[in-house]
Amino acid sequence: MKTFAGSLMRILILLSLMVFSAITVAEIRSEVDRETIGMGESLRLTITGDASERLDQLDLAALQFDWEILSSSSSTNTSFINGSRSTTRTLSLDLLPLRDGILSIPSLSTGGNRTTPIAITVNPQTVSTGGDDSIRFSIEIDKLDVYIQEQLILTVTIEQAINLDGAEVTQLELNGAIVEELTRRNFQRQINGRLWRVTQLRYAIYPQQRGTLEIPSLSLTAREVLPGRSLLGARLGKRFRLSEDAIDINVKPVPENFPGDVWLPAASLELAQSWSTPPEAMEIGDSTTRTLTLAAEGLLSSQLPSITSMSGSSKITGIRVYPDQESSDQIERTGGFLGQRTRSEALVASGSGSWTLPEVRVAWWNTETDSLEFEILPSTTISVGNPVVQSPVQPITSAAEAQSTAAPIWLNVLAGIGWLLALLFACMLWRSHVSKASNVSIDSTEETLRPLLTAMKASTSQNDAPATRQLLLRWATLHYQQPVRTLDQLKGVCRSVLADEVSTLETAIYSQNDDAWTRGAALYRAVRDEPKLGATDSTDYRALYPTS
């Protein structure tokens, strides 16, 4: 029996390791700085992986069918996020196409992991019409006709076949528009067999007034650096000053048929929500965290409406809502900025029933199709039931007792042996579970505690006694790993510091005075400092507790 149980346990452990390995497989990602280039132009391919990836051993053989590798460099970056250390490795390659057309950056592999292929458009080679010129300057705008607050991209390009000193471009200053500088691009371009260095300065512009927006004339000033050196340093040649004419942009007003309160001209827009635990299967005292995210391509985060008014959760009776602060961010993409707003809220069920969060509808203007569209988040139902009460365990009636007194003796003996074997196997599993429970439950406990602690931090900061009581009992059950259903029961297992605060909370609840309890912050500190009951190891969950 011991041999069988040991073999079974080894099989289960092996299967768990296999599943865990499948889940935690690392990945490597690839991206390029441009997806459309000209023949003779280089692009930058960046490959990123975690600390375990050996990017120096990346198989680049498939890449060299269509691309020449001009240079490569690698770097390692270490960061700390929520107290956890994270290390990433990066490999950067400068690539030159060997032909024009639609080329592929193929899938590259290392250690069993692969990157996603990327399609690159390579236009035919540029033919020079400027004779023996050695420096060029140009500006380009992606749109000449836009709506008010719509994003347009201005690109300033400097091409040089010689070395330059002190190259400066006129500062872009616009009246009636917001200007955000994008990442500078540097690459190489081959024209008529001559190698040119290219620098591109890009700006995202958001007109704030209808009518005509003038992009003023921009100039480049620089001086040639001659071969060799003098006693004073670099030998400087002739001075250059190149200019481009002003450009007029037609800025249209908000269309009359736009129904929204906030004007949103975007290339794409998405509204999404996520839940820490399913909202359709909650019990009284349960908590869940709802996260709403609004993202728009071609807009800044400051242009997006607040998500607070979209939630609809605060209007539901029977559900207590504890919102976090809204966060905003904007991510640079190839085509400009992606603006994003996020808001999370903890929902605590204070009563049983079923409620529906209303549909969320956001009107926006699709600048790609020049048409009105709506992003709709369907309604969500929250169902809260009463806590399930465990029925008392009934005594096990043996098979022998269930048999008639007239049954054969051998049948009773076999039944008894069967029950003994089952009981022995159950005891072995129980002993194994008890001996390892403290080690295997830490991660799951942490995942369960996180939304609960977020909600408790919010309820105590607002001195919400009823909600805190419900959250406190659920926390105690997880923390002490035993059922805790009343405050008196909690006071019997916790330290005196927490017991005093629990007594104060209990008094406030039964005083029928909503303003009587002002010890929320003190109770939360006592909860945070409470050691695990009977702990003999160094397990410490205090890192899970929100402090701000």
C-alpha positions in Angstrom: 0.0 0.0 0.0 2.8 2.3 0.9 4.5 1.6 -2.5 1.3 2.3 -4.4 0.6 5.6 -2.5 4.2 6.7 -3.1 4.0 5.9 -6.8 0.7 7.7 -7.1 2.1 10.8 -5.3 5.2 10.8 -7.7 2.9 10.7 -10.7 0.8 13.6 -9.4 3.9 15.7 -8.7 5.3 14.9 -12.2 2.0 15.9 -13.9 1.9 19.1 -11.8 5.4 20.0 -12.9 4.5 19.4 -16.5 1.4 21.6 -16.3 3.4 24.3 -14.5 6.1 24.2 -17.1 3.6 24.5 -19.9 2.0 27.6 -18.2 5.2 29.4 -17.4 6.9 29.0 -20.8 8.9 32.1 -21.5 8.3 34.1 -24.7 10.4 36.3 -26.9 8.9 39.3 -28.7 10.1 41.1 -31.8 9.2 44.6 -33.2 10.5 47.0 -35.9 10.8 50.8 -35.9 9.1 51.0 -39.4 7.0 48.7 -41.5 7.4 50.6 -44.8 10.9 51.4 -46.1 12.6 52.1 -49.4 15.2 49.9 -51.1 18.6 50.8 -49.7 17.1 51.9 -46.3 17.8 50.1 -43.1 15.4 49.4 -40.3 15.9 48.4 -36.6 14.6 45.0 -35.4 14.4 44.7 -31.6 14.0 41.3 -30.0 13.1 41.1 -26.2 13.0 38.1 -23.8 13.3 37.4 -20.1 16.4 36.7 -18.2 16.4 33.0 -19.1 16.6 33.6 -22.9 20.0 33.3 -24.6 19.4 35.8 -27.4 23.1 35.6 -28.4 22.3 32.1 -29.5 19.3 33.2 -31.7 19.3 31.3 -35.0 19.5 34.1 -37.7 19.9 31.9 -40.7 16.4 32.4 -42.0 16.7 36.2 -41.7 19.6 36.3 -44.1 17.7 35.2 -47.2 16.1 38.7 -47.6 18.2 40.9 -45.2 21.7 42.0 -44.7 22.6 42.4 -41.0 24.5 45.7 -40.8 25.1 45.7 -37.0 23.9 44.2 -33.8 23.9 45.2 -30.1 22.5 43.6 -26.9 21.5 44.9 -23.5 20.1 43.8 -20.2 17.6 45.7 -18.1 16.6 45.0 -14.5 13.5 46.6 -12.8 11.6 46.1 -9.6 7.8 46.0 -9.8 5.7 45.7 -6.6 8.8 44.4 -4.9 9.5 41.7 -7.5 12.6 41.8 -9.6 12.3 41.5 -13.3 15.1 41.1 -15.8 14.8 41.4 -19.6 17.3 40.9 -22.4 17.2 42.8 -25.7 18.9 42.2 -29.0 18.9 45.0 -31.6 19.7 44.4 -35.3 20.1 47.0 -38.1 18.8 45.3 -41.3 19.2 46.2 -45.0 16.7 44.7 -47.5 18.3 42.6 -50.4 15.3 43.2 -52.7 12.1 45.2 -52.9 8.5 44.0 -52.5 6.7 42.5 -49.4 9.5 41.0 -47.3 9.1 39.0 -44.1 11.0 39.2 -40.9 10.7 35.5 -40.3 10.0 33.7 -37.0 13.2 33.3 -35.1 13.8 30.7 -32.4 15.9 30.1 -29.3 15.5 27.5 -26.7 12.2 26.3 -28.2 10.6 29.8 -28.2 9.8 31.6 -31.4 9.0 35.2 -32.4 6.1 36.2 -34.5 6.8 37.0 -38.2 6.5 40.6 -39.4 5.7 41.8 -42.9 7.7 44.7 -44.3 6.9 46.7 -47.4 10.1 47.6 -49.3 9.6 50.2 -52.1 11.9 50.4 -55.1 15.2 52.3 -54.8 15.1 56.1 -54.6 16.9 57.7 -57.6 18.7 61.0 -56.8 17.8 64.0 -59.0 19.9 66.5 -57.0 23.2 65.9 -58.7 26.2 65.9 -56.3 24.3 67.3 -53.3 25.4 65.9 -50.0 22.7 67.1 -47.6 18.9 67.2 -47.9 16.1 68.6 -45.7 12.4 68.0 -46.0 9.1 68.1 -44.0 6.0 65.9 -44.6 2.5 65.9 -43.1 0.3 62.8 -43.2 -3.0 64.8 -43.5 -3.9 68.2 -44.9 -7.6 68.0 -43.8 -8.4 67.0 -40.2 -11.1 67.5 -37.6 -10.5 69.7 -34.5 -8.4 67.7 -31.9 -7.6 64.9 -34.5 -4.0 63.7 -34.5 -1.8 64.5 -37.5 1.9 63.5 -37.8 4.6 65.9 -39.0 7.9 64.3 -40.1 11.1 66.3 -40.5 13.8 64.4 -42.4 17.5 65.1 -42.6 19.6 63.1 -45.1 23.4 63.5 -45.1 26.1 61.8 -47.1 28.8 63.9 -45.2 29.5 64.5 -41.6 27.8 67.5 -40.0 28.6 69.6 -37.0 26.0 71.5 -34.9 22.9 70.5 -36.9 19.9 72.3 -35.6 16.2 72.4 -36.8 13.9 75.3 -36.1 11.8 74.7 -32.9 8.3 73.8 -33.9 5.9 76.2 -32.2 2.2 76.3 -33.1 -0.6 78.6 -32.0 -3.9 76.9 -31.4 -2.5 73.3 -31.3 -1.0 70.8 -28.9 2.4 69.4 -30.0 3.9 66.2 -28.6 7.3 65.0 -29.8 7.7 61.4 -30.8 10.8 59.2 -30.7 13.5 60.2 -33.1 14.4 57.7 -35.8 17.9 57.1 -37.1 18.7 54.7 -40.1 20.7 54.4 -43.3 19.7 54.8 -46.9 21.6 53.9 -50.0 21.0 56.1 -53.1 22.8 55.6 -56.4 25.3 53.4 -54.6 26.0 56.2 -52.0 25.3 55.6 -48.3 23.3 58.3 -46.6 22.6 58.7 -42.9 18.9 59.6 -42.2 17.5 61.3 -39.1 13.7 61.8 -38.7 12.1 64.1 -36.2 8.4 63.3 -35.7 5.7 65.3 -34.0 2.0 64.5 -33.1 -0.1 67.6 -33.6 -3.6 68.1 -32.2 -5.4 71.3 -33.6 -7.5 73.0 -31.0 -9.3 75.5 -33.2 -11.3 75.2 -36.4 -10.2 77.0 -39.5 -6.6 77.0 -40.9 -3.6 75.8 -39.0 -0.3 77.0 -40.4 2.7 74.7 -40.0 5.4 77.4 -40.2 8.5 77.3 -42.4 11.2 75.1 -40.8 15.0 75.4 -41.4 18.1 73.3 -40.9 21.4 74.9 -40.1 24.6 72.9 -40.0 28.3 72.9 -40.9 30.3 70.3 -42.8 33.1 68.4 -41.0 36.1 67.9 -43.3 38.3 64.9 -43.2 41.4 65.1 -40.9 41.9 67.2 -37.8 43.6 70.6 -37.1 45.4 71.7 -34.0 42.1 73.2 -32.8 40.1 70.0 -33.4 37.7 69.1 -36.2 38.2 70.9 -39.5 35.0 72.6 -40.5 33.9 73.4 -44.0 31.0 75.3 -45.5 27.9 76.2 -43.6 24.5 75.0 -44.7 21.0 76.5 -44.3 18.1 74.7 -45.8 14.4 75.6 -45.5 11.0 74.2 -46.3 7.9 76.3 -47.0 5.0 76.6 -44.6 2.1 74.2 -44.8 -1.6 75.0 -44.3 -3.9 72.5 -42.6 -7.7 72.7 -42.9 -9.2 72.0 -39.5 -12.9 71.0 -39.6 -15.4 71.5 -36.7 -17.1 68.8 -34.7 -19.8 67.2 -37.0 -23.3 68.4 -36.1 -24.6 64.8 -35.8 -22.1 63.8 -33.1 -24.2 63.0 -30.0 -21.4 62.4 -27.3 -20.5 64.8 -24.5 -16.8 64.4 -25.2 -15.5 64.7 -28.8 -13.4 61.6 -29.7 -11.8 61.6 -33.2 -9.8 58.4 -33.3 -8.5 55.8 -35.7 -9.8 53.1 -33.3 -11.4 52.9 -29.9 -12.0 50.1 -27.4 -13.8 49.8 -24.1 -13.3 46.7 -22.0 -13.9 45.3 -18.5 -12.4 42.5 -16.4 -13.3 40.9 -13.1 -11.1 39.4 -10.4 -13.8 36.9 -9.6 -17.0 36.1 -11.6 -19.8 38.6 -10.6 -22.6 36.1 -11.3 -21.7 33.7 -8.5 -21.1 35.8 -5.3 -22.2 35.3 -1.8 -23.0 37.8 1.0 -19.7 39.2 2.2 -17.8 38.3 -1.0 -15.8 40.9 -2.9 -14.7 41.3 -6.5 -12.6 43.9 -8.3 -14.0 45.3 -11.6 -11.5 47.1 -13.9 -12.7 49.3 -16.8 -10.3 50.3 -19.6 -10.8 52.9 -22.4 -8.2 53.0 -25.1 -8.1 55.1 -28.3 -5.6 55.1 -31.1 -4.7 58.6 -32.2 -5.7 60.4 -29.0 -3.8 61.5 -25.9 -5.0 60.2 -22.5 -6.0 63.8 -21.5 -8.5 63.8 -24.4 -10.4 60.8 -23.1 -13.4 61.1 -20.8 -13.3 60.0 -17.2 -14.4 56.4 -16.6 -15.9 57.2 -13.2 -19.2 58.3 -14.7 -19.4 55.1 -16.8 -19.4 52.5 -14.0 -23.0 52.6 -12.8 -22.0 50.5 -9.8 -22.6 53.2 -7.2 -26.4 53.2 -8.0 -26.9 49.6 -7.0 -28.3 49.0 -3.5 -27.0 45.9 -1.8 -23.5 46.4 -3.3 -20.9 48.6 -1.6 -18.4 50.2 -4.0 -14.9 51.3 -3.1 -13.3 52.9 -6.2 -9.6 53.3 -6.7 -8.0 56.4 -8.4 -8.2 56.5 -12.1 -4.9 56.0 -14.0 -4.0 57.3 -17.4 -1.2 56.6 -19.8 -0.3 57.1 -23.5 1.8 54.6 -25.5 3.7 55.6 -28.6 2.9 53.5 -31.6 4.2 53.6 -35.2 1.2 55.8 -36.2 1.4 58.1 -33.2 -0.1 57.8 -29.7 -2.5 55.4 -28.0 -4.3 57.1 -25.1 -5.6 55.0 -22.3 -7.6 55.4 -19.1 -8.1 52.7 -16.4 -10.3 52.6 -13.3 -10.7 49.8 -10.8 -13.4 49.4 -8.1 -13.9 46.8 -5.3 -17.5 45.6 -5.0 -18.6 44.0 -1.8 -21.9 42.2 -1.5 -23.8 43.3 1.6 -27.1 41.6 0.7 -28.6 38.8 -1.4 -30.3 39.4 -4.7 -29.6 40.1 -8.4 -28.7 43.4 -9.9 -27.8 44.6 -13.4 -25.0 47.0 -14.2 -26.2 49.2 -17.0 -24.8 49.1 -20.5 -22.0 51.5 -21.2 -22.1 53.3 -24.6 -19.4 55.6 -25.9 -19.8 57.7 -29.0 -16.7 58.3 -31.1 -15.7 59.5 -34.6 -13.8 57.0 -36.8 -11.3 59.1 -38.6 -10.4 56.2 -40.9 -13.9 55.9 -42.3 -15.1 59.5 -41.5 -18.2 58.2 -39.7 -19.9 58.1 -36.3 -19.5 54.8 -34.3 -20.5 53.6 -30.9 -18.4 51.4 -28.5 -20.8 49.4 -26.4 -20.0 47.4 -23.2 -23.0 45.1 -22.6 -24.8 45.1 -19.3 -23.5 42.8 -16.5 -25.6 40.9 -14.0 -24.4 40.5 -10.4 -26.0 37.6 -8.5 -25.5 37.3 -4.8 -26.7 34.3 -2.8 -26.7 33.5 0.9 -23.6 31.8 2.2 -23.6 28.0 1.9 -24.0 26.4 5.4 -22.2 23.1 5.7 -24.3 20.3 6.9 -23.1 18.2 9.8 -21.2 15.1 8.8 -23.3 12.1 9.3 -21.7 9.0 10.9 -20.6 6.4 8.4 -22.7 3.3 8.5 -20.6 0.2 7.7 -21.6 -2.1 5.0 -21.9 -4.9 7.5 -24.6 -3.0 9.4 -26.5 -2.3 6.2 -26.6 -6.0 5.4 -29.4 -8.3 6.5 -28.5 -10.5 9.5 -29.1 -13.4 7.1 -26.3 -12.4 4.8 -23.4 -14.8 4.3 -20.4 -14.3 6.7 -17.9 -14.1 3.8 -19.8 -11.2 2.2 -19.6 -9.2 5.5 -15.9 -10.0 5.7 -15.3 -8.7 2.2 -17.3 -5.6 2.8 -15.3 -4.9 6.0 -12.0 -5.3 4.2 -13.1 -2.9 1.5 -14.0 -0.3 4.1 -10.7 -0.7 5.8 -8.7 -0.3 2.6 -10.7 2.8 1.7 -10.2 4.2 5.2 -6.4 3.5 5.1 -6.0 5.2 1.7 -8.0 8.3 2.9 -5.8 8.5 6.0 -2.7 8.5 3.9 -4.0 11.3 1.6 -5.1 13.3 4.6 -1.6 13.0 6.3 0.0 14.0 3.0 -2.3 17.0 2.7 -1.7 18.1 6.3 2.0 17.9 6.0 2.2 20.0 2.8 -0.8 22.3 3.2 1.3 25.2 4.5 3.5 25.1 1.4 1.1 24.5 -1.5 -1.6 27.1 -0.5 0.5 30.2 -0.2 0.1 31.3 -3.8 -3.6 30.6 -3.9 -4.1 32.4 -0.6 -2.3 35.4 -1.9 -4.4 35.6 -5.0 -7.6 35.4 -2.9 -6.4 38.0 -0.4 -5.4 40.7 -2.9 -8.9 41.9 -3.9 -10.1 41.4 -0.3 -7.4 43.5 1.2 -7.9 46.2 -1.4 -11.6 46.4 -0.4 -10.8 46.4 3.3 -8.3 49.2 2.9 -11.1 51.2 1.2 -13.8 50.4 3.7 -11.6 51.2 6.7 -10.4 54.5 5.2 -14.1 55.4 5.0 -14.9 54.1 8.5 -17.6 51.9 6.9 -18.3 49.6 9.9 -20.8 47.1 8.3 -18.7 46.5 5.2 -15.5 46.2 7.3 -17.1 43.5 9.5 -17.9 41.4 6.5 -14.5 41.8 4.9 -12.8 41.2 8.3 -14.5 37.8 8.8 -13.6 36.6 5.3 -10.0 37.8 5.9 -9.8 35.9 9.3 -11.0 32.7 7.7 -8.2 32.9 5.1 -5.6 34.2 7.5 -6.1 31.7 10.2 -7.1 28.9 7.8 -10.2 28.0 9.9 -13.9 29.2 9.8 -14.4 32.5 11.5 -18.1 33.5 11.4 -18.5 36.0 14.2 -16.5 38.9 15.8 -16.5 37.1 19.1 -14.9 34.1 17.4 -12.3 36.3 15.9 -11.5 37.9 19.3 -10.8 34.4 20.6 -8.0 33.7 18.1 -6.3 37.1 17.5 -3.9 39.1 19.5 -5.0 41.6 22.1 -4.2 44.6 19.8 -6.6 43.4 17.1 -9.1 42.2 19.6 -9.4 45.7 21.1 -10.1 47.2 17.7 -12.6 44.4 16.9 -14.5 45.3 20.2 -14.6 48.9 19.2 -16.0 47.9 15.7 -18.6 45.7 17.3 -19.7 48.4 19.7 -20.1 50.8 16.7 -22.2 48.4 14.7 -24.7 47.7 17.4 -24.9 51.4 18.5 -27.1 52.1 15.4 -24.9 55.2 14.8 -23.2 55.3 11.4 -20.8 57.9 12.6 -19.8 56.2 15.8 -16.8 54.3 14.4 -13.7 56.3 13.6 -11.0 53.6 14.2 -10.8 52.3 10.6 -7.2 53.2 10.1 -6.2 51.7 13.5 -8.0 48.4 12.8 -6.4 48.1 9.4 -2.9 48.5 10.9 -3.8 45.8 13.5 -4.9 43.5 10.7 -1.7 44.2 8.8 0.5 43.4 11.8 -1.4 40.3 12.9 0.8 37.1 12.7 -0.6 34.0 11.2 -2.0 31.7 14.0 0.3 29.0 15.0 2.9 29.9 12.3 6.3 28.2 12.7 7.8 29.5 9.5 8.6 32.9 8.2 5.5 33.2 6.0 4.6 36.9 5.9 1.7 38.3 3.9 2.2 42.0 4.9 3.6 42.7 1.4 0.1 42.1 0.1 -1.4 44.9 2.1 -2.1 48.2 0.3 -0.4 51.2 2.0 -1.6 54.0 -0.1 
